[in-house]
């Protein structure tokens, strides 16, 4: 069926309000969970349940809304103008993610290059240094908390380096899958995409192992001062993006099994590739600035 050249206007949908409710539940649940992380009790249970419910509703919204979009696309309702809109929308979404991580890296830069030297007595702020934190040493990673507790920094060798190699390999395998799709090599496409998904699973598994090692062996937790905060904030949000990207790739695999893509018409696959490569680039920056430097 040829694509219509008029702009397609979809019918009214309840999915946006469902998504708003889901995000509200996620925000409230995450806040309650973090607030009662150490104390536990009823607040922690309510937070965990609310957070889980929020994610369930969010997945329900995404699956329903995306199903509608896929169905409309397969019916040939989308014009070239709609395709351009999808590309622009995905581009702006990735740009917003760049700004999102840019803010986090900015917080890391401020803490490391400005706040820590200032607290250590830079610019002759000796009085401030002695009043706020007597005996403070301006070093990074800052493994001593104001309470006098000492943690260990996460070394870049071992699991972080291993995960970096895994993500780089996943970018290569996903690119090979994209090339196979453009050349209409279905078997190679499926194999390369499956390898990418497996590599993503390994990354998430090893990150969970790394977190367990940090809490159990290094004493590195969310309560470990500015270093612990920035470490888990950056790596944790990146891990969440890897989870979302993995779900994206799994959905693409199912769509490939149903012959939804052609060598000339496969923007959804391109969008998934853009997102995954973005996640990989963020990890490289994270590996350098959080682990190595």
Secondary structure as UniProt FT lines:
FT   HELIX           15..35
FT   TURN            36..39
FT   HELIX           42..74
FT   TURN            75..76
FT   HELIX           80..110
FT   HELIX           111..115
FT   HELIX           116..119
FT   TURN            120..121
FT   HELIX           122..124
FT   HELIX           126..132
FT   TURN            134..135
FT   TURN            146..147
FT   TURN            157..158
FT   HELIX           159..182
FT   TURN            183..184
FT   HELIX           186..213
FT   HELIX           214..218
FT   TURN            222..223
FT   HELIX           225..257
FT   TURN            258..259
FT   TURN            263..264
FT   HELIX           267..286
FT   HELIX           287..292
//
